[in-house]
Amino acid sequence: MKILLLAPHPFYQDRGTPIAVDLVLKVLSERGDIVDVLTFHEGRDVLYPHVSIYRIPAWPFLCIIRPGFSWKKLVCDGMLCAKMLILLYKKQYDLIHAVEESAFMALVVKWLFKIPYLYDMDSSLAQQMIEKYPRLAYLSTAFKFCESRIVKSASIVMPVCEA
């Protein structure tokens, strides 16, 4: 199977989600799947058979990308989306493995390219936004609706916890 794994964070770094993505890559590599990982510019490469890592361009003002929502992450997500479209025009994938907010990109890919996606759901993005920015509580219904669209449209949802 040919998989495009969207990792919207620095990869590889010794922290939560990048560790989980590394474990996924190890398993997919051992199965013999061909995986292209599209990730941020920060981090260090891991070497697995059948796994290629593609990174967005580095910019001097985009350094030390931390977990959670930030303007830096938003800019990096935009560049990730642009590079994703380039890869989709160059290569054919059987599945998109979308980590966290990249599921929104994967939903658009499903509509445009008819490629199914797996949503690797670490936590509720809607809930995270409201908790971090309480002034956005008036948008909670819209956030929850958008999140429900990515969950319902995914071929598979892999949640990290029961909640």
C-alpha positions in Angstrom: 0.0 0.0 0.0 1.3 3.5 -0.8 0.5 5.9 2.1 1.0 9.7 2.5 1.4 10.3 6.2 0.8 14.0 7.2 2.7 14.8 10.4 1.9 18.5 11.2 4.7 18.9 13.8 8.5 18.7 14.1 9.5 15.2 13.3 11.4 13.4 14.8 11.6 14.9 18.3 11.4 13.1 21.6 7.8 14.1 22.6 4.3 12.7 22.4 2.9 12.8 18.9 6.2 12.4 17.1 7.0 9.3 19.2 3.6 7.9 18.2 4.2 8.6 14.5 7.6 7.0 14.7 6.0 3.8 16.1 3.4 3.9 13.3 6.2 4.2 10.7 8.1 1.3 12.2 5.0 -1.0 11.9 4.1 0.2 8.4 7.8 -0.3 7.3 7.9 -3.8 8.7 4.6 -4.6 6.8 6.3 -3.5 3.6 4.0 -0.4 3.0 5.6 2.5 1.1 5.2 5.6 3.2 5.9 9.2 2.3 6.0 11.4 5.5 5.2 15.0 5.0 6.3 17.1 8.0 7.6 20.3 9.3 11.2 21.5 8.7 12.3 20.9 12.3 13.3 17.5 13.7 15.7 14.8 12.7 15.2 12.1 10.1 14.5 8.5 11.0 15.5 5.7 8.7 13.1 2.8 7.9 12.9 0.8 4.8 10.2 2.0 2.4 9.8 5.3 4.3 10.7 8.7 2.7 10.6 12.0 4.6 9.6 15.3 2.9 9.8 18.5 4.8 8.4 22.0 4.3 11.0 24.8 3.7 12.7 26.3 6.7 12.3 30.0 7.4 14.3 31.9 10.0 11.2 33.2 11.8 9.7 29.7 12.0 11.8 28.0 14.7 11.1 26.1 17.9 7.6 24.9 16.9 5.8 23.9 20.2 2.8 21.6 20.6 -0.6 23.3 20.4 -2.1 26.1 18.3 0.2 29.0 17.4 0.7 31.4 14.5 3.9 29.5 13.7 2.1 26.3 13.4 -0.6 27.9 11.3 2.0 29.1 8.8 3.7 25.7 8.8 0.3 24.0 8.2 -0.3 26.2 5.2 3.1 25.3 3.7 2.4 21.6 4.6 -0.8 21.8 2.6 0.9 23.4 -0.4 3.6 20.7 -0.4 0.9 18.0 0.0 -0.8 19.2 -3.2 2.5 19.0 -5.0 3.1 15.4 -3.8 -0.5 14.4 -4.7 0.0 15.6 -8.3 3.3 13.8 -8.6 2.4 10.5 -6.9 -0.5 8.2 -6.5 -1.5 7.2 -2.9 -3.9 4.6 -1.7 -4.4 6.2 1.7 -3.7 9.4 3.6 -2.8 8.9 7.2 -3.7 12.3 8.8 -2.3 13.2 12.2 -4.2 15.8 14.3 -5.2 18.9 12.4 -4.0 17.6 9.0 -7.3 15.7 9.0 -8.8 18.9 7.6 -6.4 18.7 4.7 -7.1 15.0 4.2 -10.9 15.7 4.0 -10.2 18.1 1.1 -8.0 15.5 -0.5 -10.8 13.0 -0.2 -13.2 15.4 -2.0 -10.7 16.4 -4.7 -8.7 13.2 -5.3 -11.0 10.5 -4.0 -8.3 9.2 -1.7 -9.6 7.8 1.7 -8.0 8.9 4.9 -7.3 7.6 8.4 -7.7 10.2 11.1 -5.0 9.7 13.8 -6.9 11.6 16.5 -4.8 12.6 19.5 -7.5 14.7 21.2 -10.5 16.9 20.4 -9.2 19.8 18.4 -12.4 21.8 19.1 -12.0 21.2 22.9 -8.3 22.2 22.8 -9.1 25.5 21.0 -11.8 26.5 23.6 -9.6 25.4 26.5 -6.6 27.4 25.2 -8.6 30.4 24.0 -11.7 30.8 26.2 -12.8 33.9 24.3 -13.5 31.6 21.4 -16.2 29.8 23.3 -18.9 31.4 21.1 -17.4 29.4 18.2 -17.6 26.1 20.0 -20.6 24.9 17.9 -18.7 25.7 14.7 -15.6 24.0 15.9 -17.5 20.9 17.0 -19.3 20.8 13.6 -16.0 21.0 11.7 -14.5 18.3 13.8 -17.5 16.0 13.4 -17.1 16.4 9.6 -13.5 15.1 9.7 -14.5 12.2 12.0 -17.5 11.1 10.0 -15.7 11.4 6.6 -12.6 9.4 7.7 -12.5 5.7 6.7 -10.9 5.0 10.1 -10.5 7.0 13.2 -7.7 6.0 15.6 -8.3 7.8 18.9 -5.6 7.8 21.5 -8.0 7.6 24.5 -11.5 6.5 25.1 -12.8 10.1 25.6 
